[in-house]
Amino acid sequence: MPRDFDRGYAFVTVHEGVVPSAGGGLANSGRLGDNVGGQGLAWNQPAVDTTVDVLGYPAGPHPGGHRP
């Protein structure tokens, strides 16, 4: 169990989605990221002067004050 609660990461693999088809079966709805959008992941990229979007949770301190 990690001791530093400020540095948590999660990665999820999802399969392509399905939707009901006109014939009563299931049809492939495509990749999740193509349907709803997503934040890409890259590594070993050159440092450039650009804007970076940083996403996180939670926005405020933990009510107990000892963990985020």
PDB file of N, H, CA, C and O in Angstrom:
ATOM      1  N   MET A   1       0.852  -1.180   0.000  1.00  0.00           N
ATOM      2  CA  MET A   1       0.000   0.000   0.000  1.00  0.00           C
ATOM      3  C   MET A   1       0.888   1.230   0.000  1.00  0.00           C
ATOM      4  O   MET A   1       1.828   1.319   0.790  1.00  0.00           O
ATOM      5  N   PRO A   2       0.594   2.191  -0.891  1.00  0.00           N
ATOM      6  CA  PRO A   2       1.439   3.382  -0.942  1.00  0.00           C
ATOM      7  C   PRO A   2       1.298   4.222   0.312  1.00  0.00           C
ATOM      8  O   PRO A   2       0.219   4.309   0.900  1.00  0.00           O
ATOM      9  N   ARG A   3       2.391   4.833   0.712  1.00  0.00           N
ATOM     10  H   ARG A   3       3.267   4.761   0.234  1.00  0.00           H
ATOM     11  CA  ARG A   3       2.372   5.695   1.889  1.00  0.00           C
ATOM     12  C   ARG A   3       2.201   7.161   1.521  1.00  0.00           C
ATOM     13  O   ARG A   3       1.839   7.966   2.379  1.00  0.00           O
ATOM     14  N   ASP A   4       2.450   7.528   0.273  1.00  0.00           N
ATOM     15  H   ASP A   4       2.744   6.874  -0.424  1.00  0.00           H
ATOM     16  CA  ASP A   4       2.294   8.905  -0.166  1.00  0.00           C
ATOM     17  C   ASP A   4       0.990   9.020  -0.937  1.00  0.00           C
ATOM     18  O   ASP A   4       0.919   8.638  -2.105  1.00  0.00           O
ATOM     19  N   PHE A   5      -0.038   9.544  -0.292  1.00  0.00           N
ATOM     20  H   PHE A   5       0.019   9.854   0.657  1.00  0.00           H
ATOM     21  CA  PHE A   5      -1.361   9.608  -0.908  1.00  0.00           C
ATOM     22  C   PHE A   5      -1.477  10.758  -1.905  1.00  0.00           C
ATOM     23  O   PHE A   5      -2.522  10.919  -2.536  1.00  0.00           O
ATOM     24  N   ASP A   6      -0.413  11.566  -2.059  1.00  0.00           N
ATOM     25  H   ASP A   6       0.436  11.435  -1.547  1.00  0.00           H
ATOM     26  CA  ASP A   6      -0.421  12.635  -3.049  1.00  0.00           C
ATOM     27  C   ASP A   6      -0.051  12.130  -4.426  1.00  0.00           C
ATOM     28  O   ASP A   6      -0.222  12.867  -5.397  1.00  0.00           O
ATOM     29  N   ARG A   7       0.439  10.930  -4.560  1.00  0.00           N
ATOM     30  H   ARG A   7       0.577  10.332  -3.771  1.00  0.00           H
ATOM     31  CA  ARG A   7       0.930  10.436  -5.841  1.00  0.00           C
ATOM     32  C   ARG A   7       0.246   9.113  -6.207  1.00  0.00           C
ATOM     33  O   ARG A   7       0.853   8.046  -6.120  1.00  0.00           O
ATOM     34  N   GLY A   8      -1.006   9.196  -6.611  1.00  0.00           N
ATOM     35  H   GLY A   8      -1.500  10.062  -6.682  1.00  0.00           H
ATOM     36  CA  GLY A   8      -1.738   8.010  -7.005  1.00  0.00           C
ATOM     37  C   GLY A   8      -1.996   8.012  -8.506  1.00  0.00           C
ATOM     38  O   GLY A   8      -2.307   9.054  -9.083  1.00  0.00           O
ATOM     39  N   TYR A   9      -1.871   6.868  -9.131  1.00  0.00           N
ATOM     40  H   TYR A   9      -1.618   6.021  -8.663  1.00  0.00           H
ATOM     41  CA  TYR A   9      -2.106   6.733 -10.562  1.00  0.00           C
ATOM     42  C   TYR A   9      -3.011   5.538 -10.805  1.00  0.00           C
ATOM     43  O   TYR A   9      -2.991   4.563 -10.053  1.00  0.00           O
ATOM     44  N   ALA A  10      -3.794   5.626 -11.853  1.00  0.00           N
ATOM     45  H   ALA A  10      -3.810   6.418 -12.463  1.00  0.00           H
ATOM     46  CA  ALA A  10      -4.637   4.501 -12.237  1.00  0.00           C
ATOM     47  C   ALA A  10      -4.671   4.415 -13.756  1.00  0.00           C
ATOM     48  O   ALA A  10      -4.753   5.437 -14.437  1.00  0.00           O
ATOM     49  N   PHE A  11      -4.610   3.211 -14.281  1.00  0.00           N
ATOM     50  H   PHE A  11      -4.544   2.381 -13.727  1.00  0.00           H
ATOM     51  CA  PHE A  11      -4.700   2.965 -15.705  1.00  0.00           C
ATOM     52  C   PHE A  11      -5.776   1.919 -15.926  1.00  0.00           C
ATOM     53  O   PHE A  11      -5.861   0.938 -15.188  1.00  0.00           O
ATOM     54  N   VAL A  12      -6.588   2.130 -16.933  1.00  0.00           N
ATOM     55  H   VAL A  12      -6.519   2.928 -17.532  1.00  0.00           H
ATOM     56  CA  VAL A  12      -7.703   1.233 -17.190  1.00  0.00           C
ATOM     57  C   VAL A  12      -7.692   0.840 -18.662  1.00  0.00           C
ATOM     58  O   VAL A  12      -7.518   1.686 -19.539  1.00  0.00           O
ATOM     59  N   THR A  13      -7.876  -0.428 -18.920  1.00  0.00           N
ATOM     60  H   THR A  13      -8.017  -1.115 -18.208  1.00  0.00           H
ATOM     61  CA  THR A  13      -8.038  -0.913 -20.285  1.00  0.00           C
ATOM     62  C   THR A  13      -9.501  -1.281 -20.468  1.00  0.00           C
ATOM     63  O   THR A  13     -10.062  -2.045 -19.683  1.00  0.00           O
ATOM     64  N   VAL A  14     -10.108  -0.737 -21.500  1.00  0.00           N
ATOM     65  H   VAL A  14      -9.652  -0.117 -22.138  1.00  0.00           H
ATOM     66  CA  VAL A  14     -11.508  -1.060 -21.774  1.00  0.00           C
ATOM     67  C   VAL A  14     -11.615  -1.648 -23.171  1.00  0.00           C
ATOM     68  O   VAL A  14     -10.819  -1.333 -24.057  1.00  0.00           O
ATOM     69  N   HIS A  15     -12.589  -2.488 -23.350  1.00  0.00           N
ATOM     70  H   HIS A  15     -13.235  -2.743 -22.631  1.00  0.00           H
ATOM     71  CA  HIS A  15     -12.849  -3.080 -24.655  1.00  0.00           C
ATOM     72  C   HIS A  15     -13.767  -2.160 -25.439  1.00  0.00           C
ATOM     73  O   HIS A  15     -14.403  -1.274 -24.869  1.00  0.00           O
ATOM     74  N   GLU A  16     -13.835  -2.368 -26.727  1.00  0.00           N
ATOM     75  H   GLU A  16     -13.319  -3.089 -27.190  1.00  0.00           H
ATOM     76  CA  GLU A  16     -14.747  -1.577 -27.545  1.00  0.00           C
ATOM     77  C   GLU A  16     -16.173  -1.810 -27.080  1.00  0.00           C
ATOM     78  O   GLU A  16     -16.529  -2.907 -26.652  1.00  0.00           O
ATOM     79  N   GLY A  17     -16.983  -0.769 -27.169  1.00  0.00           N
ATOM     80  H   GLY A  17     -16.694   0.123 -27.517  1.00  0.00           H
ATOM     81  CA  GLY A  17     -18.353  -0.848 -26.693  1.00  0.00           C
ATOM     82  C   GLY A  17     -19.277  -1.507 -27.682  1.00  0.00           C
ATOM     83  O   GLY A  17     -18.931  -1.696 -28.848  1.00  0.00           O
ATOM     84  N   VAL A  18     -20.444  -1.851 -27.214  1.00  0.00           N
ATOM     85  H   VAL A  18     -20.724  -1.698 -26.266  1.00  0.00           H
ATOM     86  CA  VAL A  18     -21.470  -2.440 -28.069  1.00  0.00           C
ATOM     87  C   VAL A  18     -22.783  -1.700 -27.848  1.00  0.00           C
ATOM     88  O   VAL A  18     -23.036  -1.164 -26.769  1.00  0.00           O
ATOM     89  N   VAL A  19     -23.595  -1.681 -28.864  1.00  0.00           N
ATOM     90  H   VAL A  19     -23.389  -2.117 -29.741  1.00  0.00           H
ATOM     91  CA  VAL A  19     -24.927  -1.086 -28.807  1.00  0.00           C
ATOM     92  C   VAL A  19     -25.907  -2.078 -29.422  1.00  0.00           C
ATOM     93  O   VAL A  19     -25.518  -2.915 -30.237  1.00  0.00           O
ATOM     94  N   PRO A  20     -27.172  -1.985 -29.036  1.00  0.00           N
ATOM     95  CA  PRO A  20     -28.162  -2.875 -29.668  1.00  0.00           C
ATOM     96  C   PRO A  20     -28.272  -2.581 -31.162  1.00  0.00           C
ATOM     97  O   PRO A  20     -28.269  -1.422 -31.577  1.00  0.00           O
ATOM     98  N   SER A  21     -28.368  -3.618 -31.949  1.00  0.00           N
ATOM     99  H   SER A  21     -28.371  -4.560 -31.612  1.00  0.00           H
ATOM    100  CA  SER A  21     -28.519  -3.437 -33.397  1.00  0.00           C
ATOM    101  C   SER A  21     -29.985  -3.601 -33.788  1.00  0.00           C
ATOM    102  O   SER A  21     -30.808  -4.072 -33.003  1.00  0.00           O
ATOM    103  N   ALA A  22     -30.286  -3.204 -35.010  1.00  0.00           N
ATOM    104  H   ALA A  22     -29.617  -2.822 -35.648  1.00  0.00           H
ATOM    105  CA  ALA A  22     -31.668  -3.298 -35.497  1.00  0.00           C
ATOM    106  C   ALA A  22     -32.145  -4.744 -35.553  1.00  0.00           C
ATOM    107  O   ALA A  22     -33.340  -5.010 -35.422  1.00  0.00           O
ATOM    108  N   GLY A  23     -31.217  -5.679 -35.748  1.00  0.00           N
ATOM    109  H   GLY A  23     -30.246  -5.463 -35.855  1.00  0.00           H
ATOM    110  CA  GLY A  23     -31.599  -7.084 -35.850  1.00  0.00           C
ATOM    111  C   GLY A  23     -31.742  -7.783 -34.505  1.00  0.00           C
ATOM    112  O   GLY A  23     -31.955  -8.995 -34.468  1.00  0.00           O
ATOM    113  N   GLY A  24     -31.631  -7.064 -33.420  1.00  0.00           N
ATOM    114  H   GLY A  24     -31.457  -6.080 -33.450  1.00  0.00           H
ATOM    115  CA  GLY A  24     -31.792  -7.658 -32.098  1.00  0.00           C
ATOM    116  C   GLY A  24     -30.491  -8.115 -31.467  1.00  0.00           C
ATOM    117  O   GLY A  24     -30.488  -8.526 -30.306  1.00  0.00           O
ATOM    118  N   GLY A  25     -29.390  -8.057 -32.192  1.00  0.00           N
ATOM    119  H   GLY A  25     -29.392  -7.723 -33.135  1.00  0.00           H
ATOM    120  CA  GLY A  25     -28.094  -8.442 -31.634  1.00  0.00           C
ATOM    121  C   GLY A  25     -27.330  -7.236 -31.115  1.00  0.00           C
ATOM    122  O   GLY A  25     -27.923  -6.224 -30.743  1.00  0.00           O
ATOM    123  N   LEU A  26     -26.027  -7.352 -31.094  1.00  0.00           N
ATOM    124  H   LEU A  26     -25.545  -8.175 -31.396  1.00  0.00           H
ATOM    125  CA  LEU A  26     -25.172  -6.263 -30.650  1.00  0.00           C
ATOM    126  C   LEU A  26     -24.255  -5.837 -31.783  1.00  0.00           C
ATOM    127  O   LEU A  26     -23.789  -6.673 -32.558  1.00  0.00           O
ATOM    128  N   ALA A  27     -23.998  -4.553 -31.882  1.00  0.00           N
ATOM    129  H   ALA A  27     -24.377  -3.874 -31.253  1.00  0.00           H
ATOM    130  CA  ALA A  27     -23.103  -4.019 -32.897  1.00  0.00           C
ATOM    131  C   ALA A  27     -21.971  -3.267 -32.209  1.00  0.00           C
ATOM    132  O   ALA A  27     -22.171  -2.665 -31.154  1.00  0.00           O
ATOM    133  N   ASN A  28     -20.803  -3.301 -32.797  1.00  0.00           N
ATOM    134  H   ASN A  28     -20.641  -3.790 -33.654  1.00  0.00           H
ATOM    135  CA  ASN A  28     -19.643  -2.619 -32.261  1.00  0.00           C
ATOM    136  C   ASN A  28     -19.862  -1.109 -32.348  1.00  0.00           C
ATOM    137  O   ASN A  28     -20.210  -0.591 -33.409  1.00  0.00           O
ATOM    138  N   SER A  29     -19.657  -0.394 -31.220  1.00  0.00           N
ATOM    139  H   SER A  29     -19.374  -0.815 -30.358  1.00  0.00           H
ATOM    140  CA  SER A  29     -19.826   1.063 -31.228  1.00  0.00           C
ATOM    141  C   SER A  29     -18.496   1.793 -31.329  1.00  0.00           C
ATOM    142  O   SER A  29     -18.478   3.023 -31.335  1.00  0.00           O
ATOM    143  N   GLY A  30     -17.391   1.077 -31.407  1.00  0.00           N
ATOM    144  H   GLY A  30     -17.406   0.077 -31.403  1.00  0.00           H
ATOM    145  CA  GLY A  30     -16.087   1.710 -31.577  1.00  0.00           C
ATOM    146  C   GLY A  30     -15.357   1.931 -30.266  1.00  0.00           C
ATOM    147  O   GLY A  30     -15.796   1.504 -29.198  1.00  0.00           O
ATOM    148  N   ARG A  31     -14.220   2.618 -30.385  1.00  0.00           N
ATOM    149  H   ARG A  31     -13.863   2.965 -31.252  1.00  0.00           H
ATOM    150  CA  ARG A  31     -13.363   2.849 -29.224  1.00  0.00           C
ATOM    151  C   ARG A  31     -13.974   3.891 -28.298  1.00  0.00           C
ATOM    152  O   ARG A  31     -14.583   4.856 -28.762  1.00  0.00           O
ATOM    153  N   LEU A  32     -13.816   3.702 -26.997  1.00  0.00           N
ATOM    154  H   LEU A  32     -13.322   2.919 -26.620  1.00  0.00           H
ATOM    155  CA  LEU A  32     -14.362   4.610 -25.997  1.00  0.00           C
ATOM    156  C   LEU A  32     -13.833   6.027 -26.200  1.00  0.00           C
ATOM    157  O   LEU A  32     -14.607   6.984 -26.181  1.00  0.00           O
ATOM    158  N   GLY A  33     -12.525   6.171 -26.395  1.00  0.00           N
ATOM    159  H   GLY A  33     -11.896   5.394 -26.411  1.00  0.00           H
ATOM    160  CA  GLY A  33     -11.945   7.493 -26.578  1.00  0.00           C
ATOM    161  C   GLY A  33     -12.468   8.213 -27.799  1.00  0.00           C
ATOM    162  O   GLY A  33     -12.585   9.438 -27.793  1.00  0.00           O
ATOM    163  N   ASP A  34     -12.783   7.476 -28.845  1.00  0.00           N
ATOM    164  H   ASP A  34     -12.687   6.481 -28.851  1.00  0.00           H
ATOM    165  CA  ASP A  34     -13.346   8.088 -30.048  1.00  0.00           C
ATOM    166  C   ASP A  34     -14.777   8.559 -29.824  1.00  0.00           C
ATOM    167  O   ASP A  34     -15.224   9.507 -30.468  1.00  0.00           O
ATOM    168  N   ASN A  35     -15.502   7.904 -28.915  1.00  0.00           N
ATOM    169  H   ASN A  35     -15.139   7.133 -28.391  1.00  0.00           H
ATOM    170  CA  ASN A  35     -16.905   8.245 -28.666  1.00  0.00           C
ATOM    171  C   ASN A  35     -17.075   9.345 -27.626  1.00  0.00           C
ATOM    172  O   ASN A  35     -17.960  10.189 -27.767  1.00  0.00           O
ATOM    173  N   VAL A  36     -16.251   9.354 -26.593  1.00  0.00           N
ATOM    174  H   VAL A  36     -15.532   8.668 -26.478  1.00  0.00           H
ATOM    175  CA  VAL A  36     -16.445  10.317 -25.507  1.00  0.00           C
ATOM    176  C   VAL A  36     -15.255  11.240 -25.289  1.00  0.00           C
ATOM    177  O   VAL A  36     -15.348  12.175 -24.493  1.00  0.00           O
ATOM    178  N   GLY A  37     -14.150  11.007 -25.967  1.00  0.00           N
ATOM    179  H   GLY A  37     -14.075  10.248 -26.613  1.00  0.00           H
ATOM    180  CA  GLY A  37     -12.954  11.831 -25.778  1.00  0.00           C
ATOM    181  C   GLY A  37     -12.088  11.268 -24.669  1.00  0.00           C
ATOM    182  O   GLY A  37     -12.520  10.404 -23.906  1.00  0.00           O
ATOM    183  N   GLY A  38     -10.890  11.752 -24.588  1.00  0.00           N
ATOM    184  H   GLY A  38     -10.539  12.453 -25.208  1.00  0.00           H
ATOM    185  CA  GLY A  38      -9.990  11.263 -23.556  1.00  0.00           C
ATOM    186  C   GLY A  38      -8.704  12.070 -23.519  1.00  0.00           C
ATOM    187  O   GLY A  38      -8.399  12.812 -24.453  1.00  0.00           O
ATOM    188  N   GLN A  39      -7.965  11.925 -22.453  1.00  0.00           N
ATOM    189  H   GLN A  39      -8.214  11.322 -21.694  1.00  0.00           H
ATOM    190  CA  GLN A  39      -6.682  12.591 -22.270  1.00  0.00           C
ATOM    191  C   GLN A  39      -5.595  11.609 -22.663  1.00  0.00           C
ATOM    192  O   GLN A  39      -5.517  10.516 -22.103  1.00  0.00           O
ATOM    193  N   GLY A  40      -4.761  11.981 -23.613  1.00  0.00           N
ATOM    194  H   GLY A  40      -4.824  12.869 -24.069  1.00  0.00           H
ATOM    195  CA  GLY A  40      -3.704  11.097 -24.077  1.00  0.00           C
ATOM    196  C   GLY A  40      -2.586  10.948 -23.054  1.00  0.00           C
ATOM    197  O   GLY A  40      -2.509  11.699 -22.082  1.00  0.00           O
ATOM    198  N   LEU A  41      -1.739   9.986 -23.286  1.00  0.00           N
ATOM    199  H   LEU A  41      -1.801   9.376 -24.076  1.00  0.00           H
ATOM    200  CA  LEU A  41      -0.598   9.711 -22.415  1.00  0.00           C
ATOM    201  C   LEU A  41       0.627   9.523 -23.296  1.00  0.00           C
ATOM    202  O   LEU A  41       0.606   8.750 -24.254  1.00  0.00           O
ATOM    203  N   ALA A  42       1.693  10.238 -22.961  1.00  0.00           N
ATOM    204  H   ALA A  42       1.710  10.865 -22.183  1.00  0.00           H
ATOM    205  CA  ALA A  42       2.933  10.126 -23.734  1.00  0.00           C
ATOM    206  C   ALA A  42       4.112  10.212 -22.777  1.00  0.00           C
ATOM    207  O   ALA A  42       4.010  10.819 -21.711  1.00  0.00           O
ATOM    208  N   TRP A  43       5.231   9.604 -23.158  1.00  0.00           N
ATOM    209  H   TRP A  43       5.314   9.111 -24.024  1.00  0.00           H
ATOM    210  CA  TRP A  43       6.438   9.674 -22.344  1.00  0.00           C
ATOM    211  C   TRP A  43       7.638   9.827 -23.268  1.00  0.00           C
ATOM    212  O   TRP A  43       7.544   9.596 -24.473  1.00  0.00           O
ATOM    213  N   ASN A  44       8.766  10.219 -22.686  1.00  0.00           N
ATOM    214  H   ASN A  44       8.842  10.407 -21.706  1.00  0.00           H
ATOM    215  CA  ASN A  44      10.001  10.462 -23.438  1.00  0.00           C
ATOM    216  C   ASN A  44       9.810  11.508 -24.534  1.00  0.00           C
ATOM    217  O   ASN A  44      10.363  11.385 -25.627  1.00  0.00           O
ATOM    218  N   GLN A  45       9.030  12.525 -24.230  1.00  0.00           N
ATOM    219  H   GLN A  45       8.581  12.625 -23.342  1.00  0.00           H
ATOM    220  CA  GLN A  45       8.796  13.600 -25.177  1.00  0.00           C
ATOM    221  C   GLN A  45       9.758  14.751 -24.899  1.00  0.00           C
ATOM    222  O   GLN A  45      10.121  14.971 -23.744  1.00  0.00           O
ATOM    223  N   PRO A  46      10.183  15.496 -25.928  1.00  0.00           N
ATOM    224  CA  PRO A  46      11.066  16.636 -25.694  1.00  0.00           C
ATOM    225  C   PRO A  46      10.345  17.737 -24.916  1.00  0.00           C
ATOM    226  O   PRO A  46       9.140  17.928 -25.076  1.00  0.00           O
ATOM    227  N   ALA A  47      11.078  18.449 -24.083  1.00  0.00           N
ATOM    228  H   ALA A  47      12.057  18.293 -23.952  1.00  0.00           H
ATOM    229  CA  ALA A  47      10.512  19.560 -23.338  1.00  0.00           C
ATOM    230  C   ALA A  47      10.278  20.725 -24.300  1.00  0.00           C
ATOM    231  O   ALA A  47      11.195  21.138 -25.010  1.00  0.00           O
ATOM    232  N   VAL A  48       9.077  21.244 -24.323  1.00  0.00           N
ATOM    233  H   VAL A  48       8.333  20.908 -23.745  1.00  0.00           H
ATOM    234  CA  VAL A  48       8.735  22.360 -25.193  1.00  0.00           C
ATOM    235  C   VAL A  48       7.988  23.401 -24.373  1.00  0.00           C
ATOM    236  O   VAL A  48       7.408  23.081 -23.335  1.00  0.00           O
ATOM    237  N   ASP A  49       8.002  24.624 -24.830  1.00  0.00           N
ATOM    238  H   ASP A  49       8.474  24.883 -25.673  1.00  0.00           H
ATOM    239  CA  ASP A  49       7.281  25.698 -24.163  1.00  0.00           C
ATOM    240  C   ASP A  49       5.838  25.671 -24.637  1.00  0.00           C
ATOM    241  O   ASP A  49       5.507  26.257 -25.667  1.00  0.00           O
ATOM    242  N   THR A  50       4.985  24.995 -23.892  1.00  0.00           N
ATOM    243  H   THR A  50       5.254  24.518 -23.055  1.00  0.00           H
ATOM    244  CA  THR A  50       3.601  24.822 -24.299  1.00  0.00           C
ATOM    245  C   THR A  50       2.698  24.779 -23.069  1.00  0.00           C
ATOM    246  O   THR A  50       3.185  24.694 -21.942  1.00  0.00           O
ATOM    247  N   THR A  51       1.423  24.836 -23.278  1.00  0.00           N
ATOM    248  H   THR A  51       1.028  24.905 -24.194  1.00  0.00           H
ATOM    249  CA  THR A  51       0.444  24.745 -22.207  1.00  0.00           C
ATOM    250  C   THR A  51       0.172  23.279 -21.891  1.00  0.00           C
ATOM    251  O   THR A  51       0.092  22.442 -22.791  1.00  0.00           O
ATOM    252  N   VAL A  52       0.033  22.981 -20.612  1.00  0.00           N
ATOM    253  H   VAL A  52       0.098  23.660 -19.881  1.00  0.00           H
ATOM    254  CA  VAL A  52      -0.234  21.614 -20.169  1.00  0.00           C
ATOM    255  C   VAL A  52      -1.523  21.613 -19.364  1.00  0.00           C
ATOM    256  O   VAL A  52      -1.691  22.438 -18.467  1.00  0.00           O
ATOM    257  N   ASP A  53      -2.431  20.704 -19.669  1.00  0.00           N
ATOM    258  H   ASP A  53      -2.295  20.033 -20.398  1.00  0.00           H
ATOM    259  CA  ASP A  53      -3.648  20.521 -18.883  1.00  0.00           C
ATOM    260  C   ASP A  53      -3.365  19.531 -17.777  1.00  0.00           C
ATOM    261  O   ASP A  53      -2.899  18.421 -18.038  1.00  0.00           O
ATOM    262  N   VAL A  54      -3.643  19.922 -16.539  1.00  0.00           N
ATOM    263  H   VAL A  54      -4.022  20.823 -16.328  1.00  0.00           H
ATOM    264  CA  VAL A  54      -3.427  19.054 -15.390  1.00  0.00           C
ATOM    265  C   VAL A  54      -4.787  18.760 -14.779  1.00  0.00           C
ATOM    266  O   VAL A  54      -5.520  19.673 -14.399  1.00  0.00           O
ATOM    267  N   LEU A  55      -5.117  17.481 -14.689  1.00  0.00           N
ATOM    268  H   LEU A  55      -4.522  16.739 -14.997  1.00  0.00           H
ATOM    269  CA  LEU A  55      -6.394  17.048 -14.133  1.00  0.00           C
ATOM    270  C   LEU A  55      -6.148  16.392 -12.787  1.00  0.00           C
ATOM    271  O   LEU A  55      -5.153  15.692 -12.606  1.00  0.00           O
ATOM    272  N   GLY A  56      -7.040  16.614 -11.855  1.00  0.00           N
ATOM    273  H   GLY A  56      -7.849  17.183 -12.002  1.00  0.00           H
ATOM    274  CA  GLY A  56      -6.837  15.984 -10.561  1.00  0.00           C
ATOM    275  C   GLY A  56      -8.076  15.972  -9.712  1.00  0.00           C
ATOM    276  O   GLY A  56      -9.065  16.644 -10.004  1.00  0.00           O
ATOM    277  N   TYR A  57      -8.006  15.198  -8.657  1.00  0.00           N
ATOM    278  H   TYR A  57      -7.202  14.652  -8.419  1.00  0.00           H
ATOM    279  CA  TYR A  57      -9.081  15.077  -7.676  1.00  0.00           C
ATOM    280  C   TYR A  57      -8.437  14.765  -6.348  1.00  0.00           C
ATOM    281  O   TYR A  57      -7.507  13.958  -6.346  1.00  0.00           O
ATOM    282  N   PRO A  58      -8.812  15.288  -5.280  1.00  0.00           N
ATOM    283  CA  PRO A  58      -9.845  16.293  -5.063  1.00  0.00           C
ATOM    284  C   PRO A  58      -9.305  17.707  -5.222  1.00  0.00           C
ATOM    285  O   PRO A  58      -8.093  17.913  -5.266  1.00  0.00           O
ATOM    286  N   ALA A  59     -10.202  18.676  -5.309  1.00  0.00           N
ATOM    287  H   ALA A  59     -11.187  18.509  -5.274  1.00  0.00           H
ATOM    288  CA  ALA A  59      -9.783  20.059  -5.487  1.00  0.00           C
ATOM    289  C   ALA A  59      -9.419  20.715  -4.164  1.00  0.00           C
ATOM    290  O   ALA A  59      -8.680  21.699  -4.151  1.00  0.00           O
ATOM    291  N   GLY A  60      -9.910  20.204  -3.076  1.00  0.00           N
ATOM    292  H   GLY A  60     -10.510  19.404  -3.086  1.00  0.00           H
ATOM    293  CA  GLY A  60      -9.638  20.804  -1.769  1.00  0.00           C
ATOM    294  C   GLY A  60      -8.993  19.807  -0.821  1.00  0.00           C
ATOM    295  O   GLY A  60      -8.859  18.629  -1.152  1.00  0.00           O
ATOM    296  N   PRO A  61      -8.598  20.269   0.346  1.00  0.00           N
ATOM    297  CA  PRO A  61      -7.968  19.370   1.310  1.00  0.00           C
ATOM    298  C   PRO A  61      -8.987  18.366   1.877  1.00  0.00           C
ATOM    299  O   PRO A  61     -10.194  18.609   1.885  1.00  0.00           O
ATOM    300  N   HIS A  62      -8.465  17.262   2.335  1.00  0.00           N
ATOM    301  H   HIS A  62      -7.485  17.065   2.328  1.00  0.00           H
ATOM    302  CA  HIS A  62      -9.281  16.235   2.977  1.00  0.00           C
ATOM    303  C   HIS A  62      -9.843  16.807   4.286  1.00  0.00           C
ATOM    304  O   HIS A  62      -9.118  17.478   5.020  1.00  0.00           O
ATOM    305  N   PRO A  63     -11.101  16.556   4.584  1.00  0.00           N
ATOM    306  CA  PRO A  63     -11.683  17.113   5.814  1.00  0.00           C
ATOM    307  C   PRO A  63     -10.905  16.727   7.068  1.00  0.00           C
ATOM    308  O   PRO A  63     -10.866  17.493   8.031  1.00  0.00           O
ATOM    309  N   GLY A  64     -10.276  15.532   7.067  1.00  0.00           N
ATOM    310  H   GLY A  64     -10.307  14.910   6.285  1.00  0.00           H
ATOM    311  CA  GLY A  64      -9.513  15.120   8.233  1.00  0.00           C
ATOM    312  C   GLY A  64      -8.140  15.776   8.294  1.00  0.00           C
ATOM    313  O   GLY A  64      -7.504  15.777   9.348  1.00  0.00           O
ATOM    314  N   GLY A  65      -7.672  16.336   7.171  1.00  0.00           N
ATOM    315  H   GLY A  65      -8.189  16.335   6.314  1.00  0.00           H
ATOM    316  CA  GLY A  65      -6.410  17.040   7.149  1.00  0.00           C
ATOM    317  C   GLY A  65      -5.173  16.172   7.019  1.00  0.00           C
ATOM    318  O   GLY A  65      -4.074  16.717   6.909  1.00  0.00           O
ATOM    319  N   HIS A  66      -5.289  14.854   7.024  1.00  0.00           N
ATOM    320  H   HIS A  66      -6.181  14.411   7.113  1.00  0.00           H
ATOM    321  CA  HIS A  66      -4.108  13.996   6.982  1.00  0.00           C
ATOM    322  C   HIS A  66      -3.880  13.321   5.624  1.00  0.00           C
ATOM    323  O   HIS A  66      -2.799  12.784   5.381  1.00  0.00           O
ATOM    324  N   ARG A  67      -4.862  13.340   4.754  1.00  0.00           N
ATOM    325  H   ARG A  67      -5.740  13.776   4.951  1.00  0.00           H
ATOM    326  CA  ARG A  67      -4.733  12.770   3.411  1.00  0.00           C
ATOM    327  C   ARG A  67      -5.488  13.662   2.437  1.00  0.00           C
ATOM    328  O   ARG A  67      -6.431  14.347   2.831  1.00  0.00           O
ATOM    329  N   PRO A  68      -5.085  13.662   1.166  1.00  0.00           N
ATOM    330  CA  PRO A  68      -5.853  14.417   0.188  1.00  0.00           C
ATOM    331  C   PRO A  68      -7.200  13.771  -0.060  1.00  0.00           C
ATOM    332  O   PRO A  68      -7.988  14.275  -0.861  1.00  0.00           O
TER     333      PRO A  68
END
